[in-house]
Amino acid sequence: MITLSLGVCENKRAGVKRAFEGWRRVWDAIKEEGDGAIASLEFGAQNGSIHIHVLHYGKFQDRDRLIELWKGKTGAWYVDVRAIKGGKKAIKEVAKYITSKLDDVQFADEVEGAISGLRVFRTYGIFYNKVLLKDDSAGLCCPFCGGREFEFERREQEEWLALLIKSPPLYVGSVAWFKGI
């Protein structure tokens, strides 16, 4: 797992964009044939600093090289690299950061404004585009029964992750609102 920290940004939206642009530069430099990555955004629990957490499938990466790449694009230097074993556990580890610190209503409102319209969970390489999207001008449609009536409910993060891992391909109208594994 790779963690790239940008630090605290007054303009959170610009910070999020800069962080993902920085990660993209790192990814472009380290990717090899057969590699994949799952990246998620976190606003740090203590001070709201922006982090990108990446589950990287591929050769273990040298921290000094990652620092050089990250600093070259963002000016920030904090990079952490750790080996993680276990697929589902690793995915859960990366995905949990999306909702950290969102129990503070004012902070959650700031975050919502910063990430509105942006993807905060992104996939690369062999993991890219693994959710099937089907153009359906009528909108959301169940791939099993063809039904178009849905009930939406609030679930805990752990439950969503379990559903994500077990779920069949997702079909959405012409709007690709989620890309994941």
Helices and strands as residue ranges (DSSP letters): E 2-7, H 12-30, E 36-43, E 50-57, H 63-74, E 79-81, H 87-95, G 96-99, H 105-115, E 121-125, H 157-166
